[in-house]
Amino acid sequence: MPTHSIAFGEVTRVVEWSGPVRTARFIIPDSDEETWRRNQEWLAPDFWTANGCPPFPTPRT
């Protein structure tokens, strides 16, 4: 797990759950393929995959 040092201590990211969900096109059915591809630089791989596989979101609390 990555640990980051800040002013008075360290912060460690703890993943509570990470796993596949529905495809982006299932979640937002009215979206078009061009929009996803145009934004793939910042969407992939956490929110979208070019091959259509579900992404692996990581909820944080």
N, CA, C, O and CB atoms as a CASP TS submission, in Angstrom:
PFRMAT TS
TARGET T0000
AUTHOR 0000-0000-0000
METHOD Language model
MODEL 1
PARENT N/A
ATOM      1  N   MET     1       0.835  -1.181   0.000  1.00  0.00           N
ATOM      2  CA  MET     1       0.000   0.000   0.000  1.00  0.00           C
ATOM      3  C   MET     1       0.879   1.243   0.000  1.00  0.00           C
ATOM      4  O   MET     1       1.854   1.315   0.747  1.00  0.00           O
ATOM      5  CB  MET     1      -0.949  -0.001   1.210  1.00  0.00           C
ATOM      6  N   PRO     2       0.541   2.213  -0.826  1.00  0.00           N
ATOM      7  CA  PRO     2       1.348   3.432  -0.851  1.00  0.00           C
ATOM      8  C   PRO     2       1.168   4.249   0.428  1.00  0.00           C
ATOM      9  O   PRO     2       0.055   4.423   0.924  1.00  0.00           O
ATOM     10  CB  PRO     2       0.983   4.281  -2.068  1.00  0.00           C
ATOM     11  N   THR     3       2.278   4.739   0.940  1.00  0.00           N
ATOM     12  CA  THR     3       2.276   5.603   2.111  1.00  0.00           C
ATOM     13  C   THR     3       2.857   6.947   1.717  1.00  0.00           C
ATOM     14  O   THR     3       3.869   7.013   1.019  1.00  0.00           O
ATOM     15  CB  THR     3       3.076   4.971   3.285  1.00  0.00           C
ATOM     16  N   HIS     4       2.222   8.008   2.159  1.00  0.00           N
ATOM     17  CA  HIS     4       2.670   9.362   1.837  1.00  0.00           C
ATOM     18  C   HIS     4       2.957  10.114   3.123  1.00  0.00           C
ATOM     19  O   HIS     4       2.153  10.089   4.054  1.00  0.00           O
ATOM     20  CB  HIS     4       1.614  10.116   0.989  1.00  0.00           C
ATOM     21  N   SER     5       4.097  10.779   3.178  1.00  0.00           N
ATOM     22  CA  SER     5       4.437  11.600   4.333  1.00  0.00           C
ATOM     23  C   SER     5       3.904  13.007   4.122  1.00  0.00           C
ATOM     24  O   SER     5       4.100  13.601   3.062  1.00  0.00           O
ATOM     25  CB  SER     5       5.966  11.622   4.570  1.00  0.00           C
ATOM     26  N   ILE     6       3.233  13.533   5.130  1.00  0.00           N
ATOM     27  CA  ILE     6       2.760  14.913   5.101  1.00  0.00           C
ATOM     28  C   ILE     6       3.235  15.587   6.374  1.00  0.00           C
ATOM     29  O   ILE     6       3.930  14.961   7.175  1.00  0.00           O
ATOM     30  CB  ILE     6       1.198  14.990   4.965  1.00  0.00           C
ATOM     31  N   ALA     7       2.893  16.799   6.573  1.00  0.00           N
ATOM     32  CA  ALA     7       3.413  17.653   7.641  1.00  0.00           C
ATOM     33  C   ALA     7       3.733  16.938   8.957  1.00  0.00           C
ATOM     34  O   ALA     7       4.873  17.006   9.418  1.00  0.00           O
ATOM     35  CB  ALA     7       2.435  18.723   7.913  1.00  0.00           C
ATOM     36  N   PHE     8       2.776  16.263   9.565  1.00  0.00           N
ATOM     37  CA  PHE     8       2.999  15.707  10.898  1.00  0.00           C
ATOM     38  C   PHE     8       2.784  14.202  10.977  1.00  0.00           C
ATOM     39  O   PHE     8       2.527  13.675  12.060  1.00  0.00           O
ATOM     40  CB  PHE     8       2.099  16.382  11.878  1.00  0.00           C
ATOM     41  N   GLY     9       2.884  13.508   9.863  1.00  0.00           N
ATOM     42  CA  GLY     9       2.681  12.068   9.926  1.00  0.00           C
ATOM     43  C   GLY     9       2.644  11.440   8.550  1.00  0.00           C
ATOM     44  O   GLY     9       3.052  12.043   7.558  1.00  0.00           O
ATOM     45  N   GLU    10       2.147  10.222   8.513  1.00  0.00           N
ATOM     46  CA  GLU    10       2.046   9.492   7.261  1.00  0.00           C
ATOM     47  C   GLU    10       0.597   9.076   7.020  1.00  0.00           C
ATOM     48  O   GLU    10      -0.159   8.827   7.960  1.00  0.00           O
ATOM     49  CB  GLU    10       2.974   8.257   7.272  1.00  0.00           C
ATOM     50  N   VAL    11       0.231   9.009   5.754  1.00  0.00           N
ATOM     51  CA  VAL    11      -1.107   8.594   5.354  1.00  0.00           C
ATOM     52  C   VAL    11      -0.954   7.350   4.494  1.00  0.00           C
ATOM     53  O   VAL    11      -0.183   7.345   3.534  1.00  0.00           O
ATOM     54  CB  VAL    11      -1.867   9.737   4.585  1.00  0.00           C
ATOM     55  N   THR    12      -1.689   6.291   4.834  1.00  0.00           N
ATOM     56  CA  THR    12      -1.659   5.057   4.059  1.00  0.00           C
ATOM     57  C   THR    12      -3.033   4.807   3.470  1.00  0.00           C
ATOM     58  O   THR    12      -4.042   4.871   4.171  1.00  0.00           O
ATOM     59  CB  THR    12      -1.211   3.859   4.930  1.00  0.00           C
ATOM     60  N   ARG    13      -3.065   4.525   2.188  1.00  0.00           N
ATOM     61  CA  ARG    13      -4.327   4.237   1.530  1.00  0.00           C
ATOM     62  C   ARG    13      -4.705   2.785   1.807  1.00  0.00           C
ATOM     63  O   ARG    13      -3.915   1.870   1.575  1.00  0.00           O
ATOM     64  CB  ARG    13      -4.236   4.509   0.002  1.00  0.00           C
ATOM     65  N   VAL    14      -5.911   2.591   2.302  1.00  0.00           N
ATOM     66  CA  VAL    14      -6.424   1.252   2.565  1.00  0.00           C
ATOM     67  C   VAL    14      -7.615   1.021   1.646  1.00  0.00           C
ATOM     68  O   VAL    14      -8.618   1.730   1.736  1.00  0.00           O
ATOM     69  CB  VAL    14      -6.823   1.074   4.071  1.00  0.00           C
ATOM     70  N   VAL    15      -7.511   0.049   0.776  1.00  0.00           N
ATOM     71  CA  VAL    15      -8.600  -0.269  -0.140  1.00  0.00           C
ATOM     72  C   VAL    15      -9.587  -1.168   0.587  1.00  0.00           C
ATOM     73  O   VAL    15      -9.256  -2.297   0.950  1.00  0.00           O
ATOM     74  CB  VAL    15      -8.072  -0.951  -1.441  1.00  0.00           C
ATOM     75  N   GLU    16     -10.797  -0.668   0.798  1.00  0.00           N
ATOM     76  CA  GLU    16     -11.827  -1.446   1.484  1.00  0.00           C
ATOM     77  C   GLU    16     -12.472  -2.458   0.550  1.00  0.00           C
ATOM     78  O   GLU    16     -12.797  -3.571   0.966  1.00  0.00           O
ATOM     79  CB  GLU    16     -12.890  -0.521   2.064  1.00  0.00           C
ATOM     80  N   TRP    17     -12.656  -2.082  -0.694  1.00  0.00           N
ATOM     81  CA  TRP    17     -13.231  -2.981  -1.681  1.00  0.00           C
ATOM     82  C   TRP    17     -12.860  -2.473  -3.056  1.00  0.00           C
ATOM     83  O   TRP    17     -12.869  -1.266  -3.297  1.00  0.00           O
ATOM     84  CB  TRP    17     -14.771  -3.093  -1.522  1.00  0.00           C
ATOM     85  N   SER    18     -12.537  -3.370  -3.949  1.00  0.00           N
ATOM     86  CA  SER    18     -12.271  -3.023  -5.332  1.00  0.00           C
ATOM     87  C   SER    18     -12.698  -4.203  -6.176  1.00  0.00           C
ATOM     88  O   SER    18     -12.243  -5.323  -5.942  1.00  0.00           O
ATOM     89  CB  SER    18     -10.768  -2.663  -5.564  1.00  0.00           C
ATOM     90  N   GLY    19     -13.554  -3.980  -7.145  1.00  0.00           N
ATOM     91  CA  GLY    19     -14.019  -5.079  -7.959  1.00  0.00           C
ATOM     92  C   GLY    19     -14.790  -4.603  -9.161  1.00  0.00           C
ATOM     93  O   GLY    19     -15.132  -3.423  -9.248  1.00  0.00           O
ATOM     94  N   PRO    20     -15.074  -5.494 -10.093  1.00  0.00           N
ATOM     95  CA  PRO    20     -15.770  -5.087 -11.320  1.00  0.00           C
ATOM     96  C   PRO    20     -17.223  -4.740 -11.057  1.00  0.00           C
ATOM     97  O   PRO    20     -17.871  -5.304 -10.176  1.00  0.00           O
ATOM     98  CB  PRO    20     -15.690  -6.190 -12.362  1.00  0.00           C
ATOM     99  N   VAL    21     -17.711  -3.807 -11.837  1.00  0.00           N
ATOM    100  CA  VAL    21     -19.120  -3.440 -11.822  1.00  0.00           C
ATOM    101  C   VAL    21     -19.617  -3.549 -13.256  1.00  0.00           C
ATOM    102  O   VAL    21     -18.945  -4.133 -14.106  1.00  0.00           O
ATOM    103  CB  VAL    21     -19.346  -1.993 -11.235  1.00  0.00           C
ATOM    104  N   ARG    22     -20.752  -3.008 -13.518  1.00  0.00           N
ATOM    105  CA  ARG    22     -21.288  -3.023 -14.878  1.00  0.00           C
ATOM    106  C   ARG    22     -20.402  -2.196 -15.806  1.00  0.00           C
ATOM    107  O   ARG    22     -19.616  -1.366 -15.351  1.00  0.00           O
ATOM    108  CB  ARG    22     -22.734  -2.487 -14.899  1.00  0.00           C
ATOM    109  N   THR    23     -20.537  -2.430 -17.099  1.00  0.00           N
ATOM    110  CA  THR    23     -19.772  -1.652 -18.067  1.00  0.00           C
ATOM    111  C   THR    23     -20.259  -0.208 -18.061  1.00  0.00           C
ATOM    112  O   THR    23     -21.376   0.085 -17.633  1.00  0.00           O
ATOM    113  CB  THR    23     -19.891  -2.264 -19.483  1.00  0.00           C
ATOM    114  N   ALA    24     -19.415   0.674 -18.537  1.00  0.00           N
ATOM    115  CA  ALA    24     -19.761   2.094 -18.584  1.00  0.00           C
ATOM    116  C   ALA    24     -21.009   2.329 -19.425  1.00  0.00           C
ATOM    117  O   ALA    24     -21.843   3.165 -19.077  1.00  0.00           O
ATOM    118  CB  ALA    24     -18.593   2.908 -19.142  1.00  0.00           C
ATOM    119  N   ARG    25     -21.142   1.603 -20.520  1.00  0.00           N
ATOM    120  CA  ARG    25     -22.307   1.762 -21.389  1.00  0.00           C
ATOM    121  C   ARG    25     -23.584   1.269 -20.707  1.00  0.00           C
ATOM    122  O   ARG    25     -24.670   1.745 -21.039  1.00  0.00           O
ATOM    123  CB  ARG    25     -22.092   1.011 -22.703  1.00  0.00           C
ATOM    124  N   PHE    26     -23.485   0.334 -19.772  1.00  0.00           N
ATOM    125  CA  PHE    26     -24.654  -0.108 -19.019  1.00  0.00           C
ATOM    126  C   PHE    26     -25.064   0.968 -18.017  1.00  0.00           C
ATOM    127  O   PHE    26     -26.251   1.248 -17.846  1.00  0.00           O
ATOM    128  CB  PHE    26     -24.367  -1.443 -18.295  1.00  0.00           C
ATOM    129  N   ILE    27     -24.075   1.567 -17.358  1.00  0.00           N
ATOM    130  CA  ILE    27     -24.348   2.580 -16.341  1.00  0.00           C
ATOM    131  C   ILE    27     -24.884   3.865 -16.971  1.00  0.00           C
ATOM    132  O   ILE    27     -25.789   4.498 -16.425  1.00  0.00           O
ATOM    133  CB  ILE    27     -23.078   2.880 -15.535  1.00  0.00           C
ATOM    134  N   ILE    28     -24.324   4.250 -18.124  1.00  0.00           N
ATOM    135  CA  ILE    28     -24.758   5.464 -18.836  1.00  0.00           C
ATOM    136  C   ILE    28     -25.142   5.046 -20.261  1.00  0.00           C
ATOM    137  O   ILE    28     -24.362   5.255 -21.190  1.00  0.00           O
ATOM    138  CB  ILE    28     -23.614   6.581 -18.848  1.00  0.00           C
ATOM    139  N   PRO    29     -26.323   4.464 -20.445  1.00  0.00           N
ATOM    140  CA  PRO    29     -26.689   3.878 -21.738  1.00  0.00           C
ATOM    141  C   PRO    29     -26.813   4.863 -22.894  1.00  0.00           C
ATOM    142  O   PRO    29     -26.647   4.464 -24.047  1.00  0.00           O
ATOM    143  CB  PRO    29     -27.966   3.166 -21.594  1.00  0.00           C
ATOM    144  N   ASP    30     -27.098   6.122 -22.628  1.00  0.00           N
ATOM    145  CA  ASP    30     -27.243   7.096 -23.702  1.00  0.00           C
ATOM    146  C   ASP    30     -25.924   7.681 -24.172  1.00  0.00           C
ATOM    147  O   ASP    30     -25.902   8.505 -25.086  1.00  0.00           O
ATOM    148  CB  ASP    30     -28.140   8.199 -23.260  1.00  0.00           C
ATOM    149  N   SER    31     -24.827   7.267 -23.560  1.00  0.00           N
ATOM    150  CA  SER    31     -23.520   7.792 -23.955  1.00  0.00           C
ATOM    151  C   SER    31     -23.067   7.138 -25.261  1.00  0.00           C
ATOM    152  O   SER    31     -23.470   6.021 -25.585  1.00  0.00           O
ATOM    153  CB  SER    31     -22.473   7.553 -22.837  1.00  0.00           C
ATOM    154  N   ASP    32     -22.234   7.846 -25.991  1.00  0.00           N
ATOM    155  CA  ASP    32     -21.752   7.295 -27.253  1.00  0.00           C
ATOM    156  C   ASP    32     -20.264   6.929 -27.142  1.00  0.00           C
ATOM    157  O   ASP    32     -19.536   7.480 -26.317  1.00  0.00           O
ATOM    158  CB  ASP    32     -21.979   8.304 -28.406  1.00  0.00           C
ATOM    159  N   GLU    33     -19.844   6.011 -27.973  1.00  0.00           N
ATOM    160  CA  GLU    33     -18.479   5.491 -27.942  1.00  0.00           C
ATOM    161  C   GLU    33     -17.440   6.588 -28.159  1.00  0.00           C
ATOM    162  O   GLU    33     -16.381   6.563 -27.531  1.00  0.00           O
ATOM    163  CB  GLU    33     -18.311   4.411 -28.995  1.00  0.00           C
ATOM    164  N   GLU    34     -17.723   7.544 -29.032  1.00  0.00           N
ATOM    165  CA  GLU    34     -16.773   8.619 -29.315  1.00  0.00           C
ATOM    166  C   GLU    34     -16.471   9.450 -28.068  1.00  0.00           C
ATOM    167  O   GLU    34     -15.322   9.833 -27.852  1.00  0.00           O
ATOM    168  CB  GLU    34     -17.314   9.521 -30.422  1.00  0.00           C
ATOM    169  N   THR    35     -17.463   9.730 -27.258  1.00  0.00           N
ATOM    170  CA  THR    35     -17.249  10.491 -26.023  1.00  0.00           C
ATOM    171  C   THR    35     -16.299   9.753 -25.094  1.00  0.00           C
ATOM    172  O   THR    35     -15.391  10.355 -24.521  1.00  0.00           O
ATOM    173  CB  THR    35     -18.586  10.755 -25.308  1.00  0.00           C
ATOM    174  N   TRP    36     -16.507   8.436 -24.943  1.00  0.00           N
ATOM    175  CA  TRP    36     -15.623   7.637 -24.088  1.00  0.00           C
ATOM    176  C   TRP    36     -14.196   7.649 -24.630  1.00  0.00           C
ATOM    177  O   TRP    36     -13.246   7.856 -23.874  1.00  0.00           O
ATOM    178  CB  TRP    36     -16.138   6.187 -23.980  1.00  0.00           C
ATOM    179  N   ARG    37     -14.045   7.431 -25.918  1.00  0.00           N
ATOM    180  CA  ARG    37     -12.689   7.392 -26.506  1.00  0.00           C
ATOM    181  C   ARG    37     -11.999   8.757 -26.441  1.00  0.00           C
ATOM    182  O   ARG    37     -10.790   8.834 -26.222  1.00  0.00           O
ATOM    183  CB  ARG    37     -12.758   6.920 -27.969  1.00  0.00           C
ATOM    184  N   ARG    38     -12.761   9.823 -26.631  1.00  0.00           N
ATOM    185  CA  ARG    38     -12.192  11.169 -26.577  1.00  0.00           C
ATOM    186  C   ARG    38     -11.659  11.495 -25.174  1.00  0.00           C
ATOM    187  O   ARG    38     -10.737  12.299 -25.035  1.00  0.00           O
ATOM    188  CB  ARG    38     -13.246  12.206 -26.996  1.00  0.00           C
ATOM    189  N   ASN    39     -12.229  10.883 -24.150  1.00  0.00           N
ATOM    190  CA  ASN    39     -11.824  11.146 -22.769  1.00  0.00           C
ATOM    191  C   ASN    39     -11.061   9.999 -22.119  1.00  0.00           C
ATOM    192  O   ASN    39     -10.870   9.993 -20.903  1.00  0.00           O
ATOM    193  CB  ASN    39     -13.029  11.457 -21.949  1.00  0.00           C
ATOM    194  N   GLN    40     -10.629   9.037 -22.909  1.00  0.00           N
ATOM    195  CA  GLN    40      -9.988   7.848 -22.349  1.00  0.00           C
ATOM    196  C   GLN    40      -8.691   8.147 -21.604  1.00  0.00           C
ATOM    197  O   GLN    40      -8.312   7.386 -20.713  1.00  0.00           O
ATOM    198  CB  GLN    40      -9.711   6.867 -23.444  1.00  0.00           C
ATOM    199  N   GLU    41      -8.011   9.218 -21.939  1.00  0.00           N
ATOM    200  CA  GLU    41      -6.747   9.539 -21.265  1.00  0.00           C
ATOM    201  C   GLU    41      -6.926   9.671 -19.756  1.00  0.00           C
ATOM    202  O   GLU    41      -6.087   9.187 -18.997  1.00  0.00           O
ATOM    203  CB  GLU    41      -6.161  10.832 -21.829  1.00  0.00           C
ATOM    204  N   TRP    42      -7.980  10.303 -19.314  1.00  0.00           N
ATOM    205  CA  TRP    42      -8.175  10.449 -17.867  1.00  0.00           C
ATOM    206  C   TRP    42      -9.154   9.419 -17.301  1.00  0.00           C
ATOM    207  O   TRP    42      -9.170   9.202 -16.089  1.00  0.00           O
ATOM    208  CB  TRP    42      -8.673  11.848 -17.551  1.00  0.00           C
ATOM    209  N   LEU    43      -9.971   8.780 -18.145  1.00  0.00           N
ATOM    210  CA  LEU    43     -10.923   7.781 -17.656  1.00  0.00           C
ATOM    211  C   LEU    43     -10.292   6.400 -17.435  1.00  0.00           C
ATOM    212  O   LEU    43     -10.621   5.703 -16.476  1.00  0.00           O
ATOM    213  CB  LEU    43     -12.070   7.658 -18.631  1.00  0.00           C
ATOM    214  N   ALA    44      -9.393   6.025 -18.324  1.00  0.00           N
ATOM    215  CA  ALA    44      -8.786   4.684 -18.237  1.00  0.00           C
ATOM    216  C   ALA    44      -7.609   4.684 -17.280  1.00  0.00           C
ATOM    217  O   ALA    44      -6.883   5.675 -17.212  1.00  0.00           O
ATOM    218  CB  ALA    44      -8.329   4.201 -19.624  1.00  0.00           C
ATOM    219  N   PRO    45      -7.403   3.634 -16.559  1.00  0.00           N
ATOM    220  CA  PRO    45      -8.168   2.390 -16.538  1.00  0.00           C
ATOM    221  C   PRO    45      -9.183   2.338 -15.395  1.00  0.00           C
ATOM    222  O   PRO    45      -9.868   1.327 -15.244  1.00  0.00           O
ATOM    223  CB  PRO    45      -7.226   1.214 -16.431  1.00  0.00           C
ATOM    224  N   ASP    46      -9.301   3.383 -14.595  1.00  0.00           N
ATOM    225  CA  ASP    46     -10.145   3.317 -13.400  1.00  0.00           C
ATOM    226  C   ASP    46     -11.640   3.400 -13.668  1.00  0.00           C
ATOM    227  O   ASP    46     -12.431   2.826 -12.920  1.00  0.00           O
ATOM    228  CB  ASP    46      -9.769   4.408 -12.477  1.00  0.00           C
ATOM    229  N   PHE    47     -12.040   4.104 -14.724  1.00  0.00           N
ATOM    230  CA  PHE    47     -13.463   4.329 -14.959  1.00  0.00           C
ATOM    231  C   PHE    47     -13.960   3.767 -16.287  1.00  0.00           C
ATOM    232  O   PHE    47     -15.168   3.703 -16.511  1.00  0.00           O
ATOM    233  CB  PHE    47     -13.750   5.795 -14.905  1.00  0.00           C
ATOM    234  N   TRP    48     -13.049   3.359 -17.172  1.00  0.00           N
ATOM    235  CA  TRP    48     -13.431   2.890 -18.494  1.00  0.00           C
ATOM    236  C   TRP    48     -12.300   2.082 -19.089  1.00  0.00           C
ATOM    237  O   TRP    48     -11.127   2.384 -18.866  1.00  0.00           O
ATOM    238  CB  TRP    48     -13.801   4.065 -19.412  1.00  0.00           C
ATOM    239  N   THR    49     -12.650   1.047 -19.852  1.00  0.00           N
ATOM    240  CA  THR    49     -11.642   0.280 -20.573  1.00  0.00           C
ATOM    241  C   THR    49     -12.044   0.207 -22.035  1.00  0.00           C
ATOM    242  O   THR    49     -13.219   0.020 -22.350  1.00  0.00           O
ATOM    243  CB  THR    49     -11.474  -1.144 -19.968  1.00  0.00           C
ATOM    244  N   ALA    50     -11.088   0.351 -22.916  1.00  0.00           N
ATOM    245  CA  ALA    50     -11.359   0.378 -24.344  1.00  0.00           C
ATOM    246  C   ALA    50     -11.912  -0.950 -24.859  1.00  0.00           C
ATOM    247  O   ALA    50     -12.614  -0.976 -25.870  1.00  0.00           O
ATOM    248  CB  ALA    50     -10.100   0.733 -25.094  1.00  0.00           C
ATOM    249  N   ASN    51     -11.603  -2.047 -24.177  1.00  0.00           N
ATOM    250  CA  ASN    51     -12.075  -3.352 -24.646  1.00  0.00           C
ATOM    251  C   ASN    51     -13.464  -3.710 -24.119  1.00  0.00           C
ATOM    252  O   ASN    51     -13.951  -4.811 -24.373  1.00  0.00           O
ATOM    253  CB  ASN    51     -11.094  -4.425 -24.240  1.00  0.00           C
ATOM    254  N   GLY    52     -14.105  -2.802 -23.395  1.00  0.00           N
ATOM    255  CA  GLY    52     -15.458  -3.025 -22.927  1.00  0.00           C
ATOM    256  C   GLY    52     -15.580  -3.770 -21.617  1.00  0.00           C
ATOM    257  O   GLY    52     -16.692  -3.970 -21.127  1.00  0.00           O
ATOM    258  N   CYS    53     -14.467  -4.187 -21.036  1.00  0.00           N
ATOM    259  CA  CYS    53     -14.524  -4.876 -19.749  1.00  0.00           C
ATOM    260  C   CYS    53     -14.915  -3.889 -18.655  1.00  0.00           C
ATOM    261  O   CYS    53     -14.601  -2.703 -18.753  1.00  0.00           O
ATOM    262  CB  CYS    53     -13.165  -5.543 -19.421  1.00  0.00           C
ATOM    263  N   PRO    54     -15.591  -4.360 -17.622  1.00  0.00           N
ATOM    264  CA  PRO    54     -15.960  -3.456 -16.534  1.00  0.00           C
ATOM    265  C   PRO    54     -14.730  -2.904 -15.819  1.00  0.00           C
ATOM    266  O   PRO    54     -13.751  -3.624 -15.625  1.00  0.00           O
ATOM    267  CB  PRO    54     -16.861  -4.173 -15.536  1.00  0.00           C
ATOM    268  N   PRO    55     -14.773  -1.646 -15.430  1.00  0.00           N
ATOM    269  CA  PRO    55     -13.668  -1.077 -14.656  1.00  0.00           C
ATOM    270  C   PRO    55     -13.703  -1.587 -13.219  1.00  0.00           C
ATOM    271  O   PRO    55     -14.675  -2.218 -12.805  1.00  0.00           O
ATOM    272  CB  PRO    55     -13.727   0.464 -14.677  1.00  0.00           C
ATOM    273  N   PHE    56     -12.658  -1.317 -12.471  1.00  0.00           N
ATOM    274  CA  PHE    56     -12.586  -1.706 -11.085  1.00  0.00           C
ATOM    275  C   PHE    56     -12.621  -0.467 -10.192  1.00  0.00           C
ATOM    276  O   PHE    56     -11.573   0.031  -9.782  1.00  0.00           O
ATOM    277  CB  PHE    56     -11.324  -2.533 -10.825  1.00  0.00           C
ATOM    278  N   PRO    57     -13.825   0.034  -9.889  1.00  0.00           N
ATOM    279  CA  PRO    57     -13.899   1.207  -9.026  1.00  0.00           C
ATOM    280  C   PRO    57     -13.481   0.861  -7.602  1.00  0.00           C
ATOM    281  O   PRO    57     -13.610  -0.279  -7.156  1.00  0.00           O
ATOM    282  CB  PRO    57     -15.313   1.788  -9.034  1.00  0.00           C
ATOM    283  N   THR    58     -12.989   1.852  -6.916  1.00  0.00           N
ATOM    284  CA  THR    58     -12.577   1.661  -5.526  1.00  0.00           C
ATOM    285  C   THR    58     -13.270   2.716  -4.678  1.00  0.00           C
ATOM    286  O   THR    58     -12.796   3.850  -4.603  1.00  0.00           O
ATOM    287  CB  THR    58     -11.019   1.748  -5.371  1.00  0.00           C
ATOM    288  N   PRO    59     -14.380   2.369  -4.039  1.00  0.00           N
ATOM    289  CA  PRO    59     -15.060   3.344  -3.177  1.00  0.00           C
ATOM    290  C   PRO    59     -14.177   3.737  -1.996  1.00  0.00           C
ATOM    291  O   PRO    59     -13.394   2.927  -1.499  1.00  0.00           O
ATOM    292  CB  PRO    59     -16.398   2.774  -2.669  1.00  0.00           C
ATOM    293  N   ARG    60     -14.308   4.962  -1.560  1.00  0.00           N
ATOM    294  CA  ARG    60     -13.533   5.440  -0.416  1.00  0.00           C
ATOM    295  C   ARG    60     -14.485   6.001   0.626  1.00  0.00           C
ATOM    296  O   ARG    60     -15.484   6.642   0.300  1.00  0.00           O
ATOM    297  CB  ARG    60     -12.493   6.514  -0.848  1.00  0.00           C
ATOM    298  N   THR    61     -14.157   5.750   1.874  1.00  0.00           N
ATOM    299  CA  THR    61     -14.992   6.286   2.945  1.00  0.00           C
ATOM    300  C   THR    61     -14.166   7.206   3.820  1.00  0.00           C
ATOM    301  O   THR    61     -14.681   7.766   4.787  1.00  0.00           O
ATOM    302  CB  THR    61     -15.612   5.152   3.786  1.00  0.00           C
TER
END
